[in-house]
Amino acid sequence: MIKVITFDAGNTLIRLSRPVGVTYAAVAKRFGANLNPIDLEHGFRAAWKTVPRLPDVAGPRPDDGRIWWRDVVIQTLENARAEVEPFDNFFDAVYQEFTLPGVWRLEPGALELLQDLRRVGFRLGIISNFDLRLHQILKHVGVLDLFEQIVVSSQVGAEKPSPRIFKEALRRFAVEPAELLHVGDEEKADGDGARALGIQALILGFAGSGLRGLRERVGLAAPHE
């Protein structure tokens, strides 16, 4: 019997309000650099795929994993053949920009779904390859208080699909794997990672349609029915 439902964060419950390249370009302009947001977007997407992930560590990552993001921003600018000086100040500004109100938005129907799940007795959590900034982001979109536990990879020292991050969620909730359902958008990270421990997994499609599928999975009526 499912007692706990955990969610991935990015592209499952929350999504950026505008492309990364647009945000990078807006921040760069404060430093006197006029950069092409499309070039930055392409540069970021390439950097996301090519910058090596941090190795697993026994506990929280030093500096909350910030060093990895610094490498991503450096590679993004190199890919876009762009420069912003002083770089360290630009990086600090970019890093903080993604915690500000309005930068992220909830997926359609997410708030109502979370409230309904809580109302019928499910315990809710987050399992995300993110860092401690996620707490502030969830607060800005109005759902932080709905989650009993927020498990982020920077504090576990391992990213999905590593079993360690899922084991940490099981430990915090004090439930068996069969009592937890994990919801995410990536088959390898969310699906394979959860199922390797005997945790049930639901991989969503894009936006609100996938969240409606979760309602059917747990027997919740659609809103306003």
C-alpha positions, 0 to 999 in steps of 0.5 A: 500500500502506497503511503508516500509519494515523492516527486522529481522537481524540475520539469515534473512539478516546476519549470523555468518561466523562460529559457536559460539563455534569456536569463543568462543574457539578462544578467550579462547585460547588467555587467555591460555585455550584450550577448545573444540569448539563442547562442547562450541557450545552445551553449547551455544545452551543450554544457549540460550534456558535456560537463562531467557530473561530480563524483559521489561523496560520502556526505553533503557536497562541498559548497552545495555543489556550486562548483559544478554549476560554475563549470557549466556557466564557464562552458556555456560562455565558451560554447557561445563564444561569449565573455562577461567580466568580472566572471566571478561576479557574473556567476554569483549573480546568475547563480542567485538569479535562479532563486528569484520569484518568477523565474520558476513556475508550477506545472498546471494543476500541480498545486491542486494535485498536491493539496488533494494528495495531502487531503486524502492522507498521502505523505509527500516528498521531493527527490531531486538532483538539485541543491539547497536553492530548491527550498527557496524556489518551492517557497516562491511557487507556494508549495514548500509547506506541502512536503514533509521531506526534501531530498536533494542530491547536493546534500546526499552526495549522490544523484539519481539514479544512484540508490543512495538518494532513494535510500535516504528518502526511505530512511527519512520517511521510515517506510518500506520500498513498496510503500513509496511511489516516485514520480518523475520525468526521466526514465533512467534517473527516476524510473530505473533508480527507483525500481532498482530498490523496489520502489514504484515509479511513474514517469510522466509526459510533459506538463499537466497531462502527466500529473492527471495520470497520477490522479488516476494511478492513486484513485483521485478524482479530477478537480471539480468532479 
